[in-house]
Amino acid sequence: MGDFNPGLKSPIIVLGGLRSLRLTPDFIEEVRRRNDIVDVISEYVTLKRAGKNYKALCPFHSEKTPSFIVSPEKQIFHCFGCGAGGDVVGFVMRMEKISFHDAVLKLAERAGISLSELDPTSLTREAREREKIYKLNELALAFFETKLWDEEGSEALSYLKRRGLDLSTVRLFRIGYAPSSKDALMNFMFNKGFYPEDLLRAGLASLSLDGRYYDKFRGRIIFPIADERGRILGFGGRSLEGEEPKYLNSPETAVFSKRKVLFGIDKSLNYIKAEDSIVLVEGYMDMIKLFQAGVRFVVASLGTSLTEAQANLIARYASKVFIAYDADAAGESATLRGISILVNRGLKVSVVDLPVGMDPDDFVSENGGEAFKLLLRSSRSFWDFRLDLIFKDFNPASIESKREALKKGVDFLLELSEVDRDIILQKLSERLGLSERTLRRVLSSRGRGEKVRVSLPPISKKNGFQRAEEEVLLLVLKRPAFLEKLIKFGGLDLFEDEKLRWILERILRGFSEYKIMEEAQGEEKIVGLLSSLLLRELPCEEERIEVYFDGLLESLLLRKLKKRLDELEGTLRREGSLSPSQYREYLELLKKFHKRGCLIDDGGNK
């Protein structure tokens, strides 16, 4: 077929101009149900446990103190700094700057809800592009697999055998081979009805400076990179002919982002869940060789720079992490960075001590899987790893060395929770030869660095009646049985705030909180107000809540009566008299005030 030139006319599928199909309420509810808000938000920001909720620095405005709260119980979020709030769909809308419809489809895809069940015309341009890339990747992988077992791939297969891989492992991980030809894959894809432009968007082809397309992977062993569901996101290619780079990964595409994936998770996920643990290694062969050796709760970070997104993915499936990066300077530095990210996610982190100069692949090749499991059992806690690094070149006879270790040690203490700090302070004291009292004094002078606590502001400071309206709605949301009593006192007639009235109208019509948020899309202040009320604590003790609620209703009712009295008195002053019906109404209002023991002074205050 030869090289392709973009100047030549070739058919391109146009993906735009699609009409939107109305999503059914049942479909939307299923999407919400299958996308836990903590899991989804964790893919964007680092959440920390704060009691029954989670907190973080708000992704929607700049702040230094966390005011962004996520409730796993209510499945909503709210920022008490900027007022942003909503459910999981609303969060994705804000983060991705997309419509409600597109956010639902994005979450449906994330949850594995088949988009093919919908009318294809309901798919967005982006969703159709992703579906197309998944198909291209699967076809490409089938091509690469076939080539590995052909004569063209004999050298690659021999290499894999020399590296200690069983043929069954090669097949299990669907390892393949990309021929050296510049257009082998493009020719194959052309016969399947795809064009160079398609392959370029999928990261399977490249474009030269003179405008010619060529295969991205050539003369390389191919490792497919999949997500938890087994969908092929991209590829890693290992050079066989000394070509640099030794490992070449797919570029960023609509489905692949190296910083968001963990190699091998599609194969190891069930083992990870069973163990509630993950062994984290660097490279493809490290992961595959450990898995083959029986250490199956293992994934690779595809390099030494663990990212926040990868840590969030780990935290979704396990609570304990064993870091088994290479035993060299780069691996040590990467371990240190990885520990910080993982500990901040609330994970229990240990460090596997490999012999100097070895990686997991080398170790299991020489010693086997059972020996590696022994390393896991004797792994160091992240505390001890950090302390060992601090004292790596420590000279107890040197004042400068002791001063440097003290500084690093205090920096470490300031990163810890108060409980962990007390534990490590004792160990640090012993290693430095300083009293705990001295260390506490130094720590205090540096600032104790306590973890930030989020204090929720009062509902409102506008005025007493504004506060009363908000608290009534808050209590109705938390105690739906109170709604009947609110209706008896006047329902909507008690409310003057338009946003609160709008929310209450929908509560009275039987809307759920999520349905209200859905209808309020575009009205961010209303969504923020609702999420704020849902996340607030009760305004008084539980045993007093009903009496408190009655008092609020009484206050709002008296305001309503007083307002009508003022109107009638104004009419009397202007016209000199009231009609018989107005007079009877006036007397009835006065009786209601006296019945509740209220007096109205000349200033109009009750």
Helices and strands as residue ranges (DSSP letters): H 25-33, H 37-42, E 48-50, E 53-56, E 68-71, E 76-79, E 85-86, H 88-96, H 100-110, G 115-117, G 120-122, H 125-149, G 151-153, H 154-162, H 167-172, E 176-178, H 184-191, H 196-201, E 205-207, E 213-215, E 220-226, E 232-239, E 247-249, G 258-260, H 265-275, E 277-281, H 284-292, E 298-300, H 308-317, E 320-323, H 329-344, E 348-351, H 360-367, H 369-377, E 380-381, H 382-390, H 399-414, H 418-432, H 436-445, H 464-478, G 480-482, H 483-489, G 491-494, H 498-508, H 513-519, H 524-535, G 542-544, H 545-575, H 580-595
